[in-house]
Amino acid sequence: MTKTLYAATSRYVEEINNLPVKRQVSVSGILKKLDVSRSGYNAWKKRVPSDTSIRRTVLKEKIQKIYDDSHQNYGAPKIAAELLQSKTFTINKSDFERVINGDIYGRSFAKYLLLKLDLIYRGSSTPMIPQAIASIEHILPRNPSADSQWVKDFSAAEREEWTNKLGNLVLISRRKNTSQGNRDYVEKKEKYFEKNIEMFPNSIRIYQNYPEWKLSDLKKNHSDVVTELLNVY
């Protein structure tokens, strides 16, 4: 029973540490409430490798095996290609769906998911756009002015729930501009998005297919992009 409590505590702490907004978590406080000792938890942690360390060890072993099997001829590109063809990167689909339905903005993989959507909508025949020239932009802005149409169309609770979701994010080919990004949707499309999304098929799709951006539009787009990603993973 004690080991189960230690494992649950470790998973909880790891989930908190992976959140995009860092939060303080008191391991001692958690263990005290569970009525188990900190010294016992620390000893258990030293004996039991984390899921992350296990995955890293497995990955290193597979990389080494591919390299050795090639008689030490393969470089990074060929090793990567063989890894991608293997089952090394299979994922738990239910966990993946839960993650991409949550708040994505600020996560280390947010830009990758948006670039993946561009690849899906573009097709594999066109080269991917380098990450360095892409910035993530919110359609519904994070901090709309009190007199904006955004505040009329979205309640405070709706903005809290949906602003950082995948369906509200697009890539643009310029640095973020807060004053431009806070414009109402129609004006934002014409003066901000139009000249800065030409390289991003997902952004173009939204620009062309959504004459307005209300909660129903955001929800529909979110459902569409989540479905696209689930179809390829």
MARBA-3410 file (N, C-alpha, C, O; in Angstrom, 1 decimal):
233
0.8,-1.2,0.0,0.0,0.0,0.0,0.9,1.3,0.0,0.6,2.2,-0.7 ~ 1.9,1.2,0.8,2.8,2.4,0.9,3.5,2.7,-0.4,3.6,3.9,-0.8 ~ 3.9,1.7,-1.1,4.6,1.9,-2.4,3.6,2.4,-3.4,4.0,3.2,-4.3 ~ 2.3,2.0,-3.3,1.3,2.6,-4.2,1.2,4.1,-4.0,1.0,4.9,-4.9 ~ 1.2,4.5,-2.7,1.1,5.9,-2.4,2.3,6.7,-2.9,2.2,7.8,-3.4
3.5,6.1,-2.7,4.7,6.7,-3.2,4.6,6.9,-4.8,4.9,8.0,-5.3 ~ 4.1,5.9,-5.5,4.0,6.0,-6.9,3.0,7.0,-7.3,3.3,7.8,-8.3 ~ 1.9,7.1,-6.7,0.9,8.1,-7.0,1.4,9.5,-6.7,1.1,10.4,-7.5 ~ 2.1,9.7,-5.6,2.7,11.0,-5.3,3.7,11.4,-6.4,3.7,12.5,-6.9 ~ 4.6,10.4,-6.8,5.6,10.7,-7.9,4.9,11.1,-9.2,5.4,12.1,-9.8
3.9,10.4,-9.6,3.2,10.7,-10.8,2.5,12.1,-10.7,2.6,12.9,-11.7 ~ 1.9,12.4,-9.6,1.3,13.7,-9.4,2.3,14.9,-9.5,2.1,15.9,-10.2 ~ 3.5,14.7,-8.9,4.5,15.7,-8.9,5.0,15.9,-10.3,5.3,17.0,-10.7 ~ 5.2,14.8,-11.0,5.7,14.9,-12.4,4.7,15.6,-13.3,5.1,16.4,-14.2 ~ 3.4,15.4,-13.1,2.4,16.1,-13.9,2.4,17.5,-13.6,2.3,18.4,-14.5
2.5,17.9,-12.3,2.6,19.3,-12.0,3.8,20.0,-12.6,3.7,21.1,-13.1 ~ 4.9,19.3,-12.6,6.1,19.9,-13.1,6.1,20.1,-14.6,6.8,20.9,-15.2 ~ 5.2,19.3,-15.3,5.1,19.4,-16.7,4.0,20.4,-17.2,3.9,20.6,-18.4 ~ 3.4,21.0,-16.3,2.4,22.0,-16.6,3.1,23.2,-17.3,4.2,23.5,-16.9 ~ 2.4,23.9,-18.2,3.0,25.1,-18.9,3.2,26.2,-17.9,4.2,27.0,-18.1
2.3,26.4,-16.9,2.5,27.4,-15.9,3.0,26.7,-14.6,2.4,25.8,-14.1 ~ 4.2,27.1,-14.2,4.9,26.4,-13.1,4.1,26.7,-11.8,3.8,27.8,-11.5 ~ 4.0,25.6,-11.0,3.3,25.7,-9.7,4.2,25.1,-8.6,4.9,24.1,-8.9 ~ 4.1,25.7,-7.5,4.9,25.1,-6.3,4.1,23.9,-5.8,2.9,24.0,-5.6 ~ 4.8,22.8,-5.5,4.1,21.7,-4.9,4.9,21.2,-3.8,6.1,21.0,-3.9
4.3,21.0,-2.6,5.0,20.5,-1.4,4.9,19.0,-1.3,3.8,18.5,-0.9 ~ 6.0,18.3,-1.6,6.0,16.9,-1.5,5.8,16.5,-0.1,5.1,15.5,0.2 ~ 6.5,17.2,0.8,6.4,16.9,2.2,4.9,17.0,2.7,4.4,16.2,3.5 ~ 4.2,18.0,2.2,2.8,18.2,2.6,2.0,17.1,2.1,1.1,16.7,2.9 ~ 2.2,16.7,0.9,1.4,15.6,0.3,1.6,14.3,1.2,0.7,13.6,1.5
2.9,14.0,1.4,3.2,12.8,2.2,2.7,12.8,3.6,2.2,11.8,4.1 ~ 2.7,14.0,4.2,2.1,14.1,5.5,0.6,13.8,5.6,0.1,13.1,6.5 ~ -0.1,14.3,4.5,-1.5,14.0,4.5,-1.8,12.6,4.2,-2.8,12.0,4.7 ~ -0.9,11.9,3.5,-1.1,10.5,3.2,-0.6,9.6,4.4,-0.7,8.4,4.4 ~ 0.1,10.3,5.4,0.6,9.6,6.5,1.7,8.6,6.2,1.7,7.5,6.7
2.6,9.0,5.3,3.8,8.2,4.9,5.0,9.1,5.1,4.9,10.3,5.0 ~ 6.1,8.5,5.3,7.3,9.3,5.6,8.1,9.8,4.4,8.1,9.2,3.3 ~ 8.7,11.0,4.6,9.5,11.6,3.5,10.7,10.7,3.2,11.1,10.6,2.1 ~ 11.4,10.2,4.3,12.6,9.5,4.1,12.3,8.2,3.4,13.1,7.7,2.5 ~ 11.1,7.5,3.6,10.8,6.3,2.9,10.5,6.6,1.4,10.9,5.8,0.6
9.9,7.8,1.2,9.6,8.2,-0.2,10.9,8.4,-1.0,11.1,8.0,-2.1 ~ 11.9,9.1,-0.3,13.2,9.4,-0.9,13.9,8.1,-1.3,14.5,8.0,-2.3 ~ 13.8,7.2,-0.3,14.5,5.9,-0.5,13.9,5.1,-1.7,14.6,4.5,-2.5 ~ 12.5,5.2,-1.8,11.8,4.5,-2.9,12.2,5.2,-4.2,12.3,4.5,-5.2 ~ 12.3,6.5,-4.2,12.6,7.2,-5.5,14.0,6.8,-6.0,14.2,6.7,-7.2
14.9,6.5,-5.1,16.3,6.1,-5.5,16.3,4.7,-6.1,17.1,4.4,-6.9 ~ 15.4,3.9,-5.6,15.3,2.5,-6.1,14.5,2.4,-7.4,14.8,1.5,-8.2 ~ 13.5,3.2,-7.5,12.6,3.1,-8.7,12.9,4.2,-9.7,12.7,5.3,-9.4 ~ 13.3,3.8,-10.9,13.5,4.8,-12.0,12.2,5.4,-12.4,11.2,4.7,-12.4 ~ 12.2,6.7,-12.8,11.0,7.4,-13.3,10.7,6.8,-14.7,11.5,6.3,-15.3
9.4,7.1,-15.1,9.0,6.7,-16.4,9.8,7.3,-17.5,10.2,6.7,-18.5 ~ 10.2,8.6,-17.2,11.0,9.3,-18.2,12.4,8.7,-18.3,12.9,8.6,-19.4 ~ 13.0,8.4,-17.2,14.3,7.8,-17.3,14.3,6.4,-17.9,15.2,6.0,-18.6 ~ 13.2,5.7,-17.7,13.1,4.4,-18.4,13.0,4.6,-19.9,13.6,3.8,-20.6 ~ 12.1,5.5,-20.3,12.0,5.8,-21.8,13.3,6.2,-22.4,13.6,5.8,-23.5
14.1,7.1,-21.7,15.3,7.5,-22.2,16.3,6.4,-22.3,17.1,6.3,-23.3 ~ 16.3,5.5,-21.4,17.2,4.3,-21.4,16.9,3.4,-22.6,17.8,3.0,-23.3 ~ 15.6,3.1,-22.7,15.2,2.3,-23.8,15.6,2.9,-25.2,16.0,2.2,-26.1 ~ 15.3,4.2,-25.3,15.7,4.9,-26.6,17.2,4.9,-26.8,17.6,4.6,-28.0 ~ 18.0,5.1,-25.8,19.4,5.0,-26.0,19.9,3.6,-26.5,20.7,3.5,-27.3
19.3,2.6,-25.9,19.6,1.2,-26.2,19.2,0.9,-27.7,20.0,0.3,-28.4 ~ 18.1,1.4,-28.1,17.6,1.2,-29.5,18.5,1.9,-30.5,18.9,1.4,-31.6 ~ 18.9,3.2,-30.1,19.8,3.9,-31.0,21.2,3.2,-31.1,21.7,3.1,-32.2 ~ 21.7,2.7,-30.0,23.0,2.0,-30.0,22.9,0.7,-30.9,23.8,0.4,-31.6 ~ 21.7,0.0,-30.7,21.6,-1.2,-31.5,21.5,-1.0,-33.0,22.2,-1.7,-33.8
20.8,0.1,-33.4,20.7,0.4,-34.9,22.1,0.8,-35.4,22.5,0.4,-36.5 ~ 22.9,1.6,-34.6,24.2,2.0,-34.9,25.1,0.8,-35.1,25.9,0.7,-36.0 ~ 25.1,-0.1,-34.1,25.9,-1.3,-34.1,25.5,-2.3,-35.3,26.4,-2.8,-36.0 ~ 24.2,-2.4,-35.5,23.8,-3.3,-36.6,24.2,-2.8,-38.0,24.3,-3.5,-39.0 ~ 24.4,-1.5,-38.1,24.9,-0.9,-39.4,26.4,-0.9,-39.5,27.0,-0.3,-40.4
27.0,-1.7,-38.6,28.5,-1.8,-38.5,29.1,-0.4,-38.3,30.2,0.0,-38.8 ~ 28.4,0.4,-37.5,28.8,1.8,-37.1,29.0,2.7,-38.3,29.8,3.6,-38.3 ~ 28.1,2.5,-39.3,28.1,3.3,-40.5,27.1,4.4,-40.5,27.2,5.4,-41.2 ~ 26.0,4.1,-39.8,24.8,5.1,-39.9,25.1,6.3,-39.1,25.7,6.3,-38.0 ~ 24.7,7.5,-39.7,24.7,8.7,-39.0,23.3,9.0,-38.5,22.4,8.2,-38.5
23.2,10.2,-37.9,21.9,10.6,-37.3,20.7,10.5,-38.2,19.7,10.0,-37.7 ~ 20.8,11.0,-39.5,19.6,10.9,-40.3,19.1,9.5,-40.5,17.8,9.2,-40.4 ~ 20.0,8.5,-40.8,19.5,7.1,-41.0,19.0,6.5,-39.7,18.1,5.7,-39.8 ~ 19.7,6.8,-38.6,19.2,6.3,-37.3,17.8,6.8,-37.0,16.9,6.0,-36.6 ~ 17.6,8.1,-37.3,16.3,8.7,-37.0,15.2,8.0,-37.9,14.1,7.8,-37.4
15.6,7.8,-39.1,14.6,7.2,-40.1,14.2,5.8,-39.6,13.0,5.4,-39.7 ~ 15.2,5.0,-39.1,14.8,3.7,-38.6,14.0,3.7,-37.4,13.1,2.9,-37.2 ~ 14.3,4.7,-36.5,13.5,4.8,-35.3,12.1,5.2,-35.6,11.1,4.6,-35.0 ~ 11.9,6.0,-36.6,10.5,6.4,-37.0,9.7,5.3,-37.6,8.5,5.3,-37.5 ~ 10.4,4.3,-38.2,9.8,3.2,-38.8,9.5,2.1,-37.8,8.7,1.2,-38.0
10.1,2.2,-36.6,9.9,1.2,-35.6,8.7,1.6,-34.7,8.1,2.6,-35.0 ~ 8.5,0.8,-33.6,7.4,1.1,-32.7,7.9,1.9,-31.5,7.3,2.0,-30.5 ~ 9.1,2.5,-31.6,9.7,3.2,-30.5,8.8,4.4,-30.1,8.7,4.7,-28.9 ~ 8.2,5.1,-31.0,7.5,6.3,-30.7,6.0,6.1,-30.7,5.2,7.0,-30.9 ~ 5.5,4.8,-30.5,4.1,4.6,-30.4,3.6,5.3,-29.1,4.3,5.4,-28.1
2.4,5.9,-29.2,1.8,6.6,-28.1,0.5,6.1,-27.6,-0.2,5.4,-28.4 ~ 0.2,6.4,-26.4,-1.1,6.0,-25.9,-2.1,7.0,-26.4,-2.1,8.2,-26.1 ~ -3.0,6.5,-27.3,-3.9,7.4,-28.0,-4.9,8.2,-27.1,-5.2,9.4,-27.3 ~ -5.3,7.5,-26.0,-6.3,8.2,-25.1,-5.5,9.3,-24.3,-6.1,10.4,-24.1 ~ -4.3,9.1,-24.0,-3.5,10.1,-23.3,-3.2,11.3,-24.2,-3.3,12.4,-23.9
-2.9,10.9,-25.5,-2.6,12.0,-26.5,-3.8,12.8,-26.7,-3.7,14.1,-26.8 ~ -5.0,12.2,-26.8,-6.2,12.9,-27.0,-6.5,13.9,-25.9,-6.9,15.0,-26.0 ~ -6.3,13.4,-24.7,-6.5,14.2,-23.5,-5.6,15.4,-23.5,-6.0,16.5,-23.1 ~ -4.3,15.2,-23.9,-3.3,16.3,-23.9,-3.7,17.4,-24.9,-3.7,18.6,-24.6 ~ -4.0,17.0,-26.1,-4.3,17.9,-27.2,-5.6,18.6,-27.1,-5.9,19.6,-27.7
-6.5,18.1,-26.2,-7.8,18.7,-25.9,-7.6,19.7,-24.8,-8.6,20.5,-24.5 ~ -6.5,19.7,-24.1,-6.2,20.7,-23.0,-5.6,22.0,-23.5,-5.6,22.3,-24.7 ~ -5.1,22.7,-22.6,-4.4,24.0,-22.9,-3.1,23.6,-23.5,-2.2,23.0,-22.9 ~ -2.8,24.1,-24.8,-1.6,23.8,-25.5,-0.6,24.9,-25.5,0.6,24.7,-25.5 ~ -1.1,26.1,-25.5,-0.2,27.3,-25.6,0.8,27.3,-24.4,0.3,27.1,-23.3
2.0,27.5,-24.7,3.1,27.5,-23.7,3.7,26.1,-23.5,4.8,26.0,-22.8 ~ 3.1,25.1,-24.0,3.8,23.8,-24.0,4.9,23.7,-25.0,4.8,24.3,-26.1 ~ 5.9,22.9,-24.7,7.1,22.8,-25.6,6.7,22.2,-26.9,7.5,22.5,-27.9 ~ 5.6,21.5,-27.0,5.3,20.8,-28.3,4.2,21.6,-29.1,3.8,21.1,-30.1 ~ 3.8,22.8,-28.6,2.7,23.5,-29.3,3.0,23.8,-30.7,2.2,23.6,-31.6
4.2,24.3,-31.0,4.5,24.7,-32.4,4.6,23.5,-33.2,4.3,23.5,-34.4 ~ 5.2,22.4,-32.7,5.3,21.2,-33.5,3.9,20.7,-33.9,3.7,20.3,-35.1 ~ 2.9,20.7,-33.0,1.5,20.3,-33.4,0.9,21.2,-34.5,0.3,20.7,-35.4 ~ 1.2,22.5,-34.4,0.7,23.4,-35.5,1.4,23.2,-36.8,0.8,23.3,-37.8 ~ 2.7,22.9,-36.7,3.4,22.6,-38.0,3.0,21.3,-38.5,2.9,21.1,-39.8
2.6,20.3,-37.7,2.1,19.0,-38.1,0.7,19.3,-38.8,0.5,18.6,-39.9 ~ -0.1,20.1,-38.3,-1.4,20.4,-39.0,-1.1,21.1,-40.3,-1.8,20.8,-41.3 ~ -0.1,21.9,-40.4,0.2,22.5,-41.7,0.6,21.4,-42.7,0.2,21.4,-43.9 ~ 1.4,20.4,-42.2,1.8,19.3,-43.1,0.6,18.5,-43.6,0.5,18.1,-44.7 ~ -0.3,18.3,-42.6,-1.6,17.5,-43.0,-2.4,18.3,-44.0,-2.8,17.6,-45.0
-2.5,19.6,-43.9,-3.4,20.3,-44.8,-2.6,20.6,-46.1,-3.2,20.9,-47.1 ~ -1.3,20.6,-46.1,-0.5,20.9,-47.2,-0.2,19.7,-48.1,-0.3,19.8,-49.3 ~ 0.0,18.6,-47.4,0.4,17.4,-48.1,1.9,17.3,-48.0,2.6,18.3,-47.8 ~ 2.4,16.1,-48.1,3.9,15.8,-47.9,4.8,16.2,-49.0,6.0,16.2,-48.9 ~ 4.2,16.7,-50.1,5.0,17.0,-51.3,5.7,18.4,-51.1,6.7,18.7,-51.8
5.2,19.2,-50.2,5.8,20.5,-50.0,6.6,20.6,-48.8,6.2,20.0,-47.7 ~ 7.8,21.1,-48.8,8.7,21.2,-47.6,8.1,21.9,-46.4,7.2,22.8,-46.6 ~ 8.4,21.4,-45.2,7.9,22.0,-44.0,8.6,23.4,-43.9,9.7,23.6,-44.3 ~ 7.9,24.3,-43.2,8.4,25.7,-43.0,9.3,25.6,-41.7,8.9,25.0,-40.7 ~ 10.5,26.2,-41.8,11.3,26.2,-40.6,10.7,26.8,-39.4,10.0,27.8,-39.5
10.9,26.2,-38.2,10.3,26.7,-37.0,10.7,28.1,-36.7,9.9,28.9,-36.1 ~ 11.9,28.5,-37.1,12.5,29.8,-36.7,11.7,30.9,-37.2,11.7,32.0,-36.6 ~ 11.0,30.8,-38.3,10.3,31.9,-38.9,8.8,31.9,-38.5,8.0,32.7,-39.0 ~ 8.4,31.0,-37.6,7.0,30.8,-37.3,6.7,31.3,-35.8,7.5,31.0,-34.9 ~ 5.7,32.0,-35.6,5.2,32.4,-34.3,3.8,31.9,-34.1,3.0,31.9,-35.0
3.5,31.6,-32.8,2.2,31.2,-32.5,1.3,32.4,-32.1,1.7,33.2,-31.3 ~ 0.1,32.5,-32.7,-0.8,33.6,-32.5,-2.1,33.1,-32.0,-2.6,32.1,-32.6 ~ -2.7,33.7,-31.0,-4.1,33.4,-30.6,-5.0,34.1,-31.6,-4.8,35.3,-31.9 ~ -6.1,33.5,-32.0,-7.2,34.1,-32.7,-8.0,35.0,-31.7,-8.1,36.2,-31.8 ~ -8.6,34.3,-30.8,-9.2,35.0,-29.6,-8.1,35.4,-28.8,-7.4,34.5,-28.2
-7.8,36.7,-28.6,-6.6,37.1,-27.8,-6.7,36.8,-26.3,-7.8,36.7,-25.8 ~ -5.5,36.7,-25.7,-5.5,36.4,-24.3,-6.0,37.6,-23.4,-6.6,37.4,-22.4 ~ -5.8,38.8,-23.9,-6.2,40.0,-23.1,-6.9,41.0,-23.9,-6.4,42.1,-24.2 ~ -8.1,40.7,-24.4,-8.9,41.6,-25.2,-9.3,42.8,-24.3,-9.5,42.7,-23.1 ~ -9.4,44.0,-25.0,-9.8,45.2,-24.2,-11.3,45.1,-23.8,-12.1,44.3,-24.5
-11.6,45.8,-22.8,-13.0,45.6,-22.2,-14.1,46.0,-23.1,-15.2,45.6,-23.0 ~ -13.8,46.9,-24.1,-14.8,47.4,-25.0,-14.8,46.7,-26.4,-15.4,47.2,-27.3 ~ -14.0,45.6,-26.4,-13.9,44.9,-27.7,-15.1,44.0,-28.0,-15.8,43.6,-27.1 ~ -15.2,43.6,-29.3,-16.2,42.6,-29.6,-16.0,41.3,-29.0,-16.9,40.5,-28.7 ~ -14.7,41.0,-28.7,-14.3,39.7,-28.1,-15.0,39.5,-26.8,-15.6,38.5,-26.5
-15.1,40.6,-26.0,-15.7,40.5,-24.7,-17.2,40.3,-24.8,-17.8,39.8,-23.9 ~ -17.8,40.9,-25.8,-19.2,40.7,-26.1,-19.5,39.3,-26.5,-20.6,38.7,-26.2 ~ -18.6,38.7,-27.3,-18.9,37.4,-27.9,-18.5,36.2,-27.0,-19.0,35.1,-27.1 ~ -17.6,36.5,-26.1,-17.1,35.4,-25.2,-17.2,35.9,-23.8,-16.7,37.0,-23.4 ~ -17.8,35.0,-22.9,-17.8,35.4,-21.5,-16.4,35.2,-20.9,-15.5,34.5,-21.5
-16.2,35.7,-19.7,-14.9,35.5,-19.0,-14.6,34.0,-18.9,-13.4,33.6,-19.0 ~ -15.6,33.2,-18.5,-15.4,31.8,-18.3,-15.0,31.1,-19.6,-14.2,30.2,-19.6 ~ -15.7,31.5,-20.7,-15.4,30.9,-22.0,-13.9,31.3,-22.5,-13.2,30.4,-23.0 ~ -13.5,32.5,-22.2,-12.2,32.9,-22.6,-11.2,32.1,-21.8,-10.1,31.7,-22.3 ~ -11.4,31.9,-20.5,-10.5,31.1,-19.6,-10.4,29.7,-20.1,-9.3,29.1,-20.1
-11.5,29.1,-20.6,-11.5,27.7,-21.0,-10.9,27.5,-22.4,-10.2,26.5,-22.6 ~ -11.1,28.5,-23.3,-10.8,28.2,-24.7,-9.6,29.0,-25.3,-9.1,28.6,-26.4 ~ -9.1,30.0,-24.7,-8.1,30.8,-25.3,-6.8,30.1,-25.7,-6.3,30.3,-26.7 ~ -6.4,29.2,-24.8,-5.1,28.5,-25.1,-5.2,27.1,-25.7,-4.3,26.4,-25.7 ~ -6.4,26.8,-26.2,-6.7,25.5,-26.8,-6.1,25.5,-28.2,-5.9,26.6,-28.8
-5.8,24.3,-28.7,-5.3,24.2,-30.0,-6.1,24.8,-31.1,-5.6,25.4,-32.1 ~ -7.4,24.7,-31.0,-8.3,25.3,-32.0,-8.3,26.8,-32.1,-8.9,27.3,-33.0 ~ -7.7,27.4,-31.1,-7.7,28.9,-31.1,-6.3,29.4,-31.5,-6.0,30.6,-31.5 ~ -5.4,28.5,-31.9,-4.0,28.9,-32.2,-3.7,28.7,-33.7,-4.1,27.8,-34.3 ~ -2.9,29.7,-34.2,-2.4,29.6,-35.6,-1.0,30.0,-35.7,-0.5,30.6,-34.7
-0.3,29.7,-36.8,1.1,30.1,-37.0,1.1,31.4,-37.9,0.3,31.4,-38.9 ~ 1.9,32.3,-37.6,2.1,33.5,-38.5,3.6,33.6,-38.8,4.4,33.1,-38.0 ~ 3.9,34.3,-39.8,5.3,34.5,-40.2,5.9,35.8,-39.8,6.6,36.5,-40.6 ~ 5.7,36.2,-38.6,6.2,37.4,-38.0,6.2,37.3,-36.5,5.6,36.4,-35.9 ~ 6.9,38.2,-35.8,6.9,38.2,-34.4,5.5,38.7,-33.9,4.8,39.5,-34.6
5.1,38.2,-32.7,3.8,38.6,-32.2,3.8,40.1,-31.9,4.8,40.7,-31.6 ~ 2.6,40.6,-32.2,2.4,42.1,-32.0,1.1,42.2,-31.1,0.0,42.0,-31.7 ~ 1.3,42.5,-29.9,0.1,42.5,-29.0,-1.0,43.5,-29.4,-2.1,43.1,-29.4 ~ -0.6,44.7,-29.8,-1.7,45.6,-30.2,-2.4,45.2,-31.4,-3.6,45.4,-31.5 ~ -1.7,44.6,-32.4,-2.4,44.1,-33.6,-3.2,42.8,-33.2,-4.3,42.6,-33.7
-2.6,42.0,-32.4,-3.2,40.7,-32.1,-4.5,40.9,-31.3,-5.3,40.0,-31.3 ~ -4.7,42.0,-30.6,-5.9,42.3,-29.8,-7.0,42.9,-30.6,-8.1,43.1,-30.0 ~ -6.8,43.1,-31.9,-7.9,43.7,-32.7,-9.1,42.7,-32.8,-8.9,41.5,-32.5 ~ -10.3,43.3,-33.0,-11.4,42.4,-33.3,-11.2,41.6,-34.5,-10.4,41.9,-35.4 ~ -11.9,40.5,-34.6,-11.6,39.4,-35.6,-11.5,39.9,-37.0,-10.5,39.7,-37.7
-12.6,40.6,-37.5,-12.6,41.1,-38.9,-11.4,42.0,-39.2,-10.8,41.8,-40.2 ~ -11.2,42.9,-38.3,-10.0,43.8,-38.5,-8.7,43.1,-38.4,-7.8,43.4,-39.2 ~ -8.6,42.2,-37.5,-7.4,41.4,-37.3,-7.1,40.6,-38.6,-5.9,40.5,-39.0 ~ -8.1,40.0,-39.2,-7.9,39.2,-40.4,-7.3,40.1,-41.5,-6.4,39.7,-42.2 ~ -7.9,41.3,-41.7,-7.6,42.1,-42.8,-6.2,42.8,-42.6,-5.4,42.9,-43.6
-5.9,43.2,-41.4,-4.7,44.1,-41.2,-3.5,43.3,-40.5,-2.4,43.8,-40.5 ~ -3.8,42.1,-40.1,-2.7,41.4,-39.3,-2.4,40.1,-39.9,-1.3,39.7,-40.2 ~ -3.5,39.2,-40.1,-3.3,37.9,-40.6,-3.0,37.8,-42.1,-2.2,37.0,-42.5 ~ -3.7,38.6,-42.9,-3.7,38.4,-44.3,-2.3,38.4,-44.9,-2.0,37.6,-45.8 ~ -1.3,39.2,-44.4,0.0,39.3,-45.0,1.0,38.4,-44.3,2.2,38.4,-44.6
0.5,37.7,-43.2,1.5,36.9,-42.4,1.2,35.4,-42.3,1.8,34.8,-41.4 ~ 0.3,34.9,-43.1,0.0,33.5,-43.0,0.1,32.8,-44.3,-0.3,31.6,-44.4 ~ 0.8,33.4,-45.3,0.8,32.9,-46.6,1.5,31.5,-46.7,1.3,30.8,-47.6 ~ 2.4,31.2,-45.7,3.2,30.0,-45.7,2.5,28.9,-44.9,3.1,27.8,-44.8 ~ 1.4,29.1,-44.3,0.9,28.2,-43.3,-0.6,27.8,-43.7,-1.5,28.5,-43.4
-0.7,26.6,-44.2,-2.0,26.1,-44.8,-3.1,26.1,-43.7,-4.2,26.4,-44.0 ~ -2.8,25.7,-42.5,-3.8,25.6,-41.5,-4.4,27.0,-41.2,-5.6,27.2,-41.0 ~ -3.5,28.0,-41.1,-3.9,29.4,-40.9,-4.7,29.9,-42.0,-5.7,30.6,-41.8 ~ -4.3,29.6,-43.3,-5.0,30.0,-44.5,-6.4,29.4,-44.5,-7.4,30.1,-44.8 ~ -6.5,28.1,-44.1,-7.8,27.5,-44.0,-8.8,28.2,-43.1,-9.9,28.4,-43.5
-8.3,28.6,-41.9,-9.1,29.3,-41.0,-9.5,30.7,-41.5,-10.7,31.1,-41.5 ~ -8.5,31.3,-42.1,-8.7,32.7,-42.7,-9.8,32.7,-43.7,-10.6,33.6,-43.8 ~ -9.8,31.6,-44.6,-10.7,31.5,-45.7,-12.1,31.0,-45.3,-13.1,31.4,-45.9 ~ -12.2,30.1,-44.3,-13.4,29.4,-44.0,-14.2,30.0,-42.8,-15.4,29.6,-42.6 ~ -13.6,30.9,-42.1,-14.3,31.5,-40.9,-14.5,33.0,-41.0,-13.5,33.7,-40.7
-15.6,33.5,-41.5,-15.8,34.9,-41.6,-16.0,35.6,-40.3,-15.8,36.8,-40.2 ~ -16.3,34.8,-39.3,-16.4,35.4,-37.9,-15.8,34.3,-36.9,-15.6,33.2,-37.3 ~ -15.5,34.8,-35.7,-14.9,33.8,-34.8,-15.6,34.0,-33.4,-15.3,34.8,-32.6 ~ -16.6,33.1,-33.3,-17.4,33.1,-32.0,-17.2,31.7,-31.4,-16.4,30.9,-32.0 ~ -17.8,31.5,-30.3,-17.5,30.2,-29.6,-17.8,29.0,-30.4,-17.0,28.0,-30.4
-18.9,29.0,-31.1,-19.2,27.9,-32.0,-18.2,27.6,-33.1,-17.9,26.5,-33.4 ~ -17.6,28.7,-33.6,-16.5,28.6,-34.6,-15.3,28.0,-34.0,-14.6,27.1,-34.6 ~ -14.9,28.5,-32.8,-13.7,28.0,-32.2,-13.9,26.5,-31.8,-12.9,25.7,-32.1 ~ -15.0,26.1,-31.3,-15.2,24.7,-31.0,-15.2,23.8,-32.2,-14.6,22.8,-32.1 ~ -15.8,24.3,-33.3,-15.8,23.5,-34.5,-14.3,23.3,-35.0,-13.9,22.2,-35.4
-13.6,24.4,-35.0,-12.2,24.3,-35.5,-11.4,23.4,-34.6,-10.5,22.6,-35.1 ~ -11.6,23.5,-33.3,-10.8,22.7,-32.4,-11.2,21.2,-32.6,-10.2,20.4,-32.7 ~ -12.4,20.9,-32.8,-12.8,19.5,-33.0,-12.2,19.0,-34.3,-11.7,17.9,-34.4 ~ -12.1,19.9,-35.4,-11.6,19.5,-36.7,-10.1,19.2,-36.6,-9.6,18.1,-37.1 ~ -9.3,20.1,-35.9,-7.9,19.9,-35.9,-7.5,18.7,-34.9,-6.5,18.0,-35.2
-8.2,18.5,-33.9,-8.0,17.4,-33.0,-8.2,16.1,-33.8,-7.4,15.1,-33.7 ~ -9.3,16.0,-34.5,-9.6,14.8,-35.3,-8.5,14.6,-36.4,-8.1,13.4,-36.5 ~ -8.0,15.6,-37.0,-6.9,15.4,-38.0,-5.7,14.8,-37.3,-5.1,13.9,-37.9 ~ -5.3,15.3,-36.2,-4.1,14.8,-35.5,-4.4,13.4,-35.0,-3.4,12.5,-35.1 ~ -5.5,13.0,-34.5,-5.8,11.7,-34.1,-5.8,10.7,-35.2,-5.5,9.5,-35.0
-6.1,11.2,-36.4,-6.1,10.3,-37.6,-4.7,9.9,-38.0,-4.5,8.9,-38.7 ~ -3.7,10.7,-37.6,-2.3,10.4,-38.1,-1.4,9.8,-37.0,-0.3,9.5,-37.2 ~ -2.0,9.8,-35.7,-1.2,9.2,-34.6,-1.8,8.0,-34.1,-1.3,7.3,-33.2
END
